[in-house]
Amino acid sequence: MKLGTFMMPLHPPSRKPWETLREDREAIILADRLGYSEAFVGEHTTDLAENVTSCLMFLCSVAFETTQIRLGSGTLNMPNTHPAAVAANVAMIDHLLQGRFIMGISPGGLMSDAEVFGNFGKDRLEMFVEAIDMVLAIWNGAPPYDLHGKHFTVSTARTMIPEIGQGIILKPFQAPHPPIVVTAVAPFSKGVTAAAARGWEPISGNFLLPEWVRTHWASYVEGCQQAARPADAANWRVAKSVFVTESDDALARRYGHTAEGPYHFYFKQLIRKLVGGGRSNLFKLDQSEPDESITADTITPKLVIAGSVDSVVDQILAFREKVGDFGTLLYACHDWVDPALGRRSMELMAEKVMPQVNAAISAGR
């Protein structure tokens, strides 16, 4: 099992943006030094708690301070921008990273972003599909382009000067394009099936109950069967919130499960957004359970693996036993309430936890 990281850069809005952006950059650079295989970074335009407004801009800021880690958009919210801009910007960062880029895409889940870009109340899934289809058509086609959809139009026919390069959009470094991944947050996700049928790979969100994460494998298999391609567990990425200490289980539980640490704040924010947006099903197995019972106090201990090295190893193996085999564990980055603890947790994951996890998997545990 590989180790990567997924950064949903959620910080208390009271913190200074330059400070949290610096902290987030430090986490990615540290992950690169520790040998994490990949790092995904999210984006939102209208959320002071998640102040990475462009994941591509952020990734460019660490592109030349990292060497081996693959950097991914986590995700590009396709309805909120024009396909030509996505095609050109992704192609540019793919060249900057010389193939270390992974393209994560989604319809976007923050409704205030949808409203500010004018697509709140519209069929955003339809917009998402149209947008990515146009991006792929730009990369696979030739100018002057002639793409006309319900929501977007792409053409340079009236202004193209081919002999000097005008009117031509850059193609990516990776041919035919960077690998594409989609995030999955719905139980029994139809989106995972549709993505797999197109040759894309899934990332299961870190705020899903294990029982819902497990359903994504069947959805992925179904999509791969539609495309007549093998379903390989190595291509399934699963994000998980993890906090690990050297040997202090009590400290780990306080920092990982209570308001003393960042995870409680994270889930308090998510619950307000998701339950208020009609997505309470993500946090409960019994759908008759009242929404009022879903609180950070009840959810954080269920969704955060916290403990000493040995305890976290056991919890990760138990999680894998429950959801099934997968290829990459994406360590979810959270606010560094205590920077020393935040850094040390990342170090212990790479240097002690994952070697033991992989040894146990190899031994058939």
Phi, psi and omega in degrees: 000131178276161176242122174233193178217148177232122183252105166265091197289077185255117182229157174304130182301341180286343180286153180288131182303318181297329181288315181289325177296320177296319179296317179296320177297319180298322180295319179292318179296321176296317179301320177298314181296327183276354178092012173304140188281330183202160180218126177252142181230131180275179179207146170211149182265328191239046181215109181293338178282338177236086193262020164276102185276342175217111180294329179292319176298317180298314181296325175299330182289343178245002186304317185259008172253006175236158184234319186244336186289139175275137185249132184232148172283131187225058016221171167282121182272094196301321181293346188268005178210173183271140181305325179295322178293318178298313182301315183289316183290320177293319178300319181296312182292330177295324176288319178301321182270355179049049175096002179271014184259140173240133185262103174267132184226156177196169173285349184086141185242356183265115187291333177290330172295314179302319181293316184293332178267003173082015179246012175294130182088351177271171177280088186289332174295319176298318178296319179301311182296316179298319182295311182291326176298321179290322177301313180294324178294323177298313182291325183272345185257197181226148177293157016272011178065146179207070186247120182229117179238187179288329186245334186224153175225137179229119176200144170233024188298324185277344187234004185288135172232085191299328184293342176247004177090359182288139177087013183240129181268135181302140173265155183294164174292316180278135182254136357281347179191168177298155174301144183248132176233155177232145176273143181237124179235350181268137171300144179054046191299120172288334177296323177296318179298313181296321180293315181298325179295339178262005178089012179264164184242153185262152166240120176275131186293152183280353181254022177259142172298146181307324180298328177280323176303317183303327182292341183290332181296315179298322178296319179294315179301316180301316180293321178295322178297321178297328181267002181055045176231152183291143175269111185251120180300336179298339182268359180266123177256136179233122178272146181207137174279123184224137171227127186230139173243167181301307185209001187262093180294324182295315177298317181300318180292321179296313183286325185273336188239346184244177181292355176291335183246182186277342187289321177300315177299316181303310182287331174298317178296312183297318180300318179299319182286312189279314178295319177295336179264015176083019182247034181295340180301336181294333189257005182216143176275321177267107185289351175278351178297133182293144179301331182296340180280350182271105180227165177299327179296323182273327187275320186304312179296335179284330190248357178246122171278120182220138177162186174289172182307307183297321179295317180294321176304311181298320182291322178294318178295322177293321177298314178297321177298326182281320186266341184104172182290142175212163191270326184224127172268117179264106178292117183283122177282138178230170178306140177269080174304316173241103185303323181295318178292321179298314179295315184296324178299316178297320179296314182295325177300315183282320190270333185235315186291305186294323175301321178289321178299313182291327175296319179293320178296317179297327180278000178081019181289000000 
